[in-house]
C-alpha cells in the first residue's frame, strides 16, 4: 500500500498501528464567542482534549496551537485540563506552535512536555505567566 494512503485511511484500514491524536486549538481565548468570532475556552475544548487522551494505545498527545492569547483564566483552565489528563494517563504532550502562541496561547503551549515551533513562529508572553 502506498504510504500516502496510510495517512488518509481510517485506522482499521491502515497497515500501521500507531496513532497520535492531535488537538487543534486555534483562535483567541475568551470565555464566550459567537458565530462570527469563535473563541477558545475550556467549555469548548474540554471534550476534544478528553477524546485525545482516550486513545489508550497512543504514545503521546499532540496539541497544535495557533493563538494570539486572550483570557488568562481560560488559558489556565485549558492548560490545567491538559496537564491533569497527561498525568492521569501517564502520556507525554507535544505542543506544536503554528503561526503564534502568544500570551495565553503560550500558557497553553507550556502544558506540553516539549514545544515544537518554526523559527518564524511568534512564541512568548509578557503578562499571563508571572
C-alpha positions, -999 to 999 in steps of 0.1 A, spaced: 0 0 0 14 35 -9 25 55 22 2 84 14 -28 61 18 -18 53 54 -23 90 63 -58 93 49 -74 59 55 -93 51 87 -72 33 113 -90 -1 107 -79 0 71 -42 11 77 -14 -13 80 4 6 108 -10 6 143 5 39 156 -20 68 161 -11 100 178 -42 121 184 -40 158 176 -60 185 193 -62 217 172 -66 249 192 -70 280 171 -82 315 178 -84 340 206 -90 327 241 -122 340 257 -149 326 280 -175 331 252 -176 337 215 -201 339 187 -205 326 152 -185 355 137 -158 353 163 -154 318 178 -133 317 209 -112 291 227 -125 283 262 -124 252 285 -161 246 277 -154 245 240 -122 224 242 -126 200 271 -144 174 250 -117 174 223 -89 172 249 -106 143 267 -112 124 235 -75 127 226 -64 112 259 -89 84 255 -67 68 228 -51 42 252 -25 29 227 -13 64 217 22 70 229 16 108 232 -10 135 226 -2 164 203 -16 199 207 -14 221 175 -18 256 187 -23 289 169 -35 317 192 -27 353 199 -39 348 235 -67 362 255 -82 354 288 -57 343 314 -84 324 333 -95 303 303 -58 298 293 -51 284 327 -82 262 328 -72 247 294 -36 243 305 -47 226 337 -71 202 320 -43 191 296 -18 186 324 -43 167 346 -51 143 318 -15 139 309 -6 130 345 -37 107 349 -29 88 317 9 90 320 12 104 285 36 130 272 22 161 255 38 176 225 29 213 218 32 224 182 31 261 176 19 271 142 19 309 135 16 322 171 14 311 207 14 345 224 2 355 259 -25 330 269 -16 309 238 19 304 252 4 295 286 -15 266 268 17 257 249 37 251 281 12 224 290 33 204 266 63 184 278 80 198 247 72 227 225 80 225 188 78 257 168 90 270 134 118 296 138 95 322 124 66 314 148 57 341 173 61 324 207 62 341 241 44 360 268 50 392 288 20 391 311 0 359 315 28 339 332 45 358 360 
